[in-house]
Amino acid sequence: MSNDRLIIQGGKPLFGDVKISGAKNAVLPLISISLLFDKSFTLKNVPDLADTRLMIKLINALGVMTKFYDGVIDFHGEPQNIEAPKELVSKMRASILVLAPLLSKRHNALIPMPGGCEIGERPINYHIDALKQLGAETYLENGFLRATLSQGKFIGNEIKFPQVSVGATECAIMAATLAIGKTKIYNAAQEPEIVDLGNCLNLAGANIKGLGTDIIEIEGVSKLNPITYSVIPDRIEAGSFAIIAGITKGELNLLNSNPNDLKAFFKKLKQTNVRVEVYKNTVKIKGVNEIVPVNIQTEPHPGFPTDLQAQFMSLMCIANGKSVIEENIFENRFMHVPELSKMNASIKIDGNKAIVDGVKQLQGASVKATDLRASMSLIAASLNANHESVVNDLSHLKRGYENFEEKLFNIGADIR
């Protein structure tokens, strides 16, 4: 199948099992912490994504050896280089995650300013401020961030984030793990991916308390022990397929998923009339004939995830009435709206709100994916639409969804 576009014949209910892959947003920081280990470290349930492979290349460029096979990455050795290559970092914003562990091990780091999806500014000033609080000195020069630890180690301190930031919380946790003394992080992010990072570090001998709350306490340790750790299931993939079941009026079993990580999302999905049955590691989603309109507003965890806003909007496009979708995390996250409008969706933008007036069925069209989650919202919409749709620029999708075409094909989607 082409990497660039997907041709979808919609209007057909989809049925079957979907095995949810390891979480993209959890695996990237977990790959970064390989820089903190003295010897070896193994990760399992690793999704094979463009972002995963980029992050592995970045770790390799810094001197850690890896072997990636069958959803497993084996890491060996310590970082030898302090400079991250610009051609890798420019492709992915998550590259900034290597800064704290690299600094922790080598006392110096040189990182180009990162790139990635164009869904808003997402500055890295909170990351830099957190590292300064722990004793790093940082300088911006010619598009590079140079950081040094003049005392050779991070020194524990209190960090108060003015705003919740997942990346900056991860950065602070990684820096504090091998620091001298105690670090306390206030207004910490509470996402499941943060908890996963902390759980992995704790298994290796770190001393991190308060994971999943807004205050995290870390007592620095001298080293991490070799471990094998399994990445949590991808809650955003699970939510995306739940929307697909609802929008196609089908029935899907989401296997290897953790429903507790999606409580706010499932609460809203149930209000749309879509049936949600939660079991231990499986969620059964049954579509219905009439979707009830539901208002949502995106919030940091445990609120409604911004990464599922675009997909939920696609479902609201066929609801029986008006809904309001409020985006409070990223200022540029309605880029899928003009594309959905090409499919006969009725959406008006008012600042950070989208007012959606549902139609009976969407119409096939040629649309363009602008970012990772927008790609998925357009695919979901195309699976509902009558006639044929073409979703172009699918390179974004490869960054966040593993074996996506195959998973769609296996539940009966008419795609090529």
N, C-alpha and C positions, 0 to 999 in steps of 0.2 A: 504493500500500500504506500501511496505517496506520503512523504513527510509534510507536504505543503498544504494539502487540502483534503477534505473528507466530503464525499458526495453521499447525501442521506435521503432516503425515501421515507418520509415520516408517516404519521397517522396510524401507527401499528402498536398495539400493546406489547410490552416486553415482559418476559417471564423467565425465572431461573435463579441460579445462585451466582453471586459475585463475591469472590474472595478479596477482601480488602488488604491492600499492600501495607508495608511499613510506612510510617509518616515522614513525608518530605521535610516538614518543618521541625521534626525531631532529629532526623538523621544528620542534618548539616552541622549543628553544634556538636553532635556526638562524634562526627568525623574530626572536627577541630580539636577535641580534647585528646586525640591520639598524640598531639604534640606535647602533652603533659606527662606522658608515661615514659619511664626509663627504658623499659624492655618491650614487652608485647602487649597487645590489646586486640580483642576480636569482637566484631559486631555482627549480629544475626538479624534476620528479617529486614534486610536492607533493600529498599526499592531501587530498581535499575532505571534511573532517570538521568536526563542531561545534567541537571544540577548536581546529582550525586557524583557523576563521573568528573565534572569540573572540579568539585571539591577534592576528590581523590588526586587529580592532577596537581592541584595547588599544594596539597600535603606532600606529594612526591617532589615537587619543585623545592620545597623547604627541607628535603632530605630524609623524610620518613618513607620507608619502603612499604608497599602494600600488595596484597593479592586479593582480587575481587572475583568471586565465583559463587554461583547458585545462591544469591542473596546473603552471602557472607563476605566480610572484609577482614583480612588479617593485617594488622599493622606491626611493623618491626622497626626498632631504632629510634633515635632522637633527632630533632631538627638540627641541621648543619648550617643552613643559610638563613639570613635574617631578612632578605628582601623577597617579597611576593611579586611574581611576574605580572606586569601590567595587562598583558593580553588575556590572562585568566580572570583577574580581579574586575576588569572592565565589563565582563559579561554577567557578573552575578553580585548583587548587593550583599548576599550572605558571606562573601569573602572576608568581610570585616571581622567575622567571628574568629579568624586565626590570630588576630592582633594580641589579645590578652594572653593566650597560652604560649605564643611565640616569645612574647616579652618576659613571661614568667620563667621560661627555660633558658633563653639566650640573653636576657637583660637589654636587648636592643631589637628594634623591628622597624622595617621600612615598608609601608603599605600604600599602594596607589589608591586614590579615592574610588570607592566601588561603584559598579553600574547595576543593571537589572531591570525589572518591570517599571514602566513609566506610570505608576498609579499614585503619585504624590511625592512630596519632597523627601520624607523619611530621613531627616538629617542624622548624622552620627555624633552630634555634639554631646548627647547624654553618655555615649560610650566613652568618649574622651574625658569628660568631666569625672566619670566614675574611676577611670584609671589614674587620673591626677589625684583624686582623693586617697588613693592607695599608694601614692608615692612616685608615680610615673611623671616624667617630663615629656611634653609633646611639642612638636613644631610642624607647621605646614610649610612645605617648600616645593614649588613647581608641580603642584598636583599630587604630591606624595605626603603621607603622614609619617614623620619620624618620631619614634618613641624610645626613651631610654629609662632604665632603672638604675639611678646612680648608687643606690644602696645594695644593688645586686638581688634584691627580693622585693616583692610587694609587702607593704606594711598595713596590717588590719586597721580599719577605720569605720566610721559611720557614713553611709551613702544615702542621701534622701533624693529620690527622683521627683522632679516637679510634675511629671506626667508619667503614666504607666508606659513602659517600653519593653517589649519582649526581648529584642536584640540587646538592649543595654543591660537588662537584668541578667541575661546569659553571659554577657561580657564580664559583669561584676562577679558573678559566681565563679567563672573560670579563673579570674585574677585572684580571688580570695582563697581559692582551694589550697594553694601552696604558699600562701602569704604567712608572714610572721604575725602571730596574734589573732585577734578576733575582729570579724567584720560584721556589721549589721546593715542590712539593706531595707530601707523603708520605701513604701509605695512600689513594692516589687510586683512584677507581672505574675499572674496565677495560672497561666495556661498549662494544659497537660504536658506540653513539650518541655516546659521549664521543670516540671516535676520529674519528667523522664531523665533530663540531663542530671538533675540532682541525685536521683536514685542510682544512676549509673556511677557517678563519682563516689557516692557513699559506699557502693558495693566494692569499689577499688580502694577504700580506706579513708575517703574524705569524711569530714565531720560537718554536715549541713543539716540544719533544722529549720522547720517552718515552711517547707515546700508546699505550694498550693495555698499559701496565705499571703498577705501583703507585707509581712515582715519576715525576712530570711536571715538567720544567724549562721555564720560560718567560722569555725575554729580552724585556722590553717594547720596543715599537716606537712611532714617533710617530703613524702613521696607517695605515689600511687602504685598499687600492686597489680600484676597482670590479671585480667578477668575476661570472661565472655559475657556479653550482654545482648539482649534482644530488644530491638526498636519497637515502640508501641505502634498499634494500628493507626492508619491515617484517618482521622475523624472528618477531614474535609472531603476526602474521597468517599467515605461512607455517606456523608450528607449529600454529596453530588448525585450518587446513585439512588438515594432515597427520593430526591427530586425527580429523577428520571422515571422511577416507578410511578410517582404521582402524576407527572405530566403526560405519560403515555397510557394512563389508566391500566397499568400492568400490575405484576406482583413479583417482587424481588426479595430474596433472602441475602442479607449482607453478612457474610461469614467472616470470622476473625476480626470482629469489630468490638469496640468498647463503648457501649451506649452511654455510660456515665459521663463520658467526655463531651456529649452532645445534648445535655439536658435542655438547655434554652432553645436549641434548634428544634428538637423533637416536640417540645411543648407547643411551639408555633405551628409546626407541621400538622400536629393533631387538630389544632383549631381550624385548619383549612378543610377538615373532614377526611383527609387521607388517613388510612388506618395504619397505626404503628404498634407492632407487638414486639416487646423487648424480652429477650431471653439472655442467658449468661454471656455468651460471646457472639450471639447472632441477633439481628433485628430483621423482622419480617415487615415489609412495606407493601400495602395494598392500595392501589389507586381507586378512585371513585368517579362516578359520572359527573358530579357537580362539585367544583372547588369553591370553597367559601373564601372571600377576600379577608386578609389578615394584615394588620399594620406591624412593621418591625422597625427597630432601631438597633444599629450595630453598636456594640460596646466591648471593652476588654472582657476576657473570661472572668467570671462565668456567664457573661451576657451573650447576646446573639453574635456569632463570629462574622467579622467583615469578609472573611474568605468564602462565606456562603451567601452573601448578599445578592450577587449577580444571578446565581442559580435560583434563589428564592423568587427573585423578580420575574424570571421566566415563567415560573408556576403562576404567579399573580397575573401574568398577561392573559391567562385563560380562566381566571376566577370570575364568579358571577357577581360583579360589582367593582367598587373602587377600593384600592388599598394605598397606603402611604408607606414608602420605604425611606428611612432616614439613615444616612451614612455619616457616622461620627468619628471614624478612625482615619480614613484617607480622603483628602480633599478632591482627588481626581479619579474617583472610582465609579463614575457613571459612563465610561467610554463605550459600554455595550449598548447603551440606550439607542443611539442612532441606528445601530445595526438591527436591534429588535424591532425598531419602527419600520424597517424595510420589510419585516415579516408581518406587517399589519397590526403590530402591537400599538396600543394607544397609551403613550407615556408622556407626561409633562414634567420638566425639571423646574424646581423652585429652590434655588440655593443648594443646600445639602439634602433636599427631599426630592423623591421621585413619586409623582402621583400616577398610579397605574389604573386604567379603566379596562377591565377584562373584556376579551372577545371570546366568541365560541371556540374558534380554532385558529391557530396561526397559519400563515401562508408561506409556502416555500419561497426562498430567495437566495441570492448570492450575497454572503456576508463575510466580514473580515474580523478575525480575532485580534483584539488589541493588547490583551494581557492574559495571564494564566487562567484566572477564574472567569474572565469574560469568555474565553474559549469554551469553557464548560457550559456557561449559560446559553450560548448560541447553539451548542450541540443538543442540549436538552430541548430548546425551542424547536430546533429542526426535527427532532424525533416526534414532536407533537404535530408539526405542520403538515398540511395536505400538499401533495406534489413534491417536487424534488428541491432540496436545498444544497448549497455548496458552502462549506465553512472553509475560508481561506486563511493562510498564515498560521498553520497549526504548530509552528516551532515552539510557541509558548507552552502548548499542551504537554510536549515531551519533557518539559522542565518539572512537571508536577504530578503526572498521572502515568503509572506504569502499565504497559501492555493494554493501553486503553481501547484500541480498535478491536483487539482480540476479545476483551471482556464484553464489549458491545455486541460483537458478532455472536458470542456464546449465549447471549440472552435473546437473540432473535432479531437484532437490528438489521435493517436492509442498508448496508453501507458499502462503499468502495472507495 
